[in-house]
């Protein structure tokens, strides 16, 4: 998936070392998270995700951060519910 995304998203260019060993920077990982959010979580097609990234990168990054925060809060709430259910 990552290698395919590298061909589809020009901003995603990890450094390669030796025989196609890729080294991803923190910036690359953030871009991968953003692409994953658009394609896998929100269900965008590749072309639509690429267009959205080119058009409004700051907005996409912000919504990706918000989604990650919401998922984290949801997971914490599930854990609290599990603990409360075990007390009853």
PEQUI-V882537 format. One record per backbone hydrogen bond with DSSP energy under -1.0 kcal/mol. NH is the residue of the N-H (numbers start at 1). CO is the residue of the C=O. If there is no record, write none. Layout:
BEGIN
NH_CO / NH_CO
END
This chain:
BEGIN
5_1 / 6_2 / 7_3 / 8_4 / 9_5 / 12_9 / 13_11 / 15_23 / 17_21 / 20_18 / 21_17 / 23_15 / 29_25 / 30_26 / 31_27 / 32_28 / 33_29 / 34_30 / 35_31 / 36_32 / 37_33 / 38_34 / 39_35 / 40_36 / 41_36 / 42_37 / 44_38 / 49_45 / 50_46 / 51_47 / 52_48 / 53_49 / 54_50 / 55_51 / 56_52 / 60_56 / 61_57 / 62_58 / 63_59 / 64_60 / 65_61 / 66_62 / 67_63 / 68_64 / 69_65 / 70_66 / 71_67 / 72_68 / 73_69 / 74_70 / 75_71 / 76_72 / 77_73 / 78_74 / 79_75 / 80_76 / 81_77 / 82_78 / 83_79 / 84_80 / 85_81 / 86_82 / 88_84
END
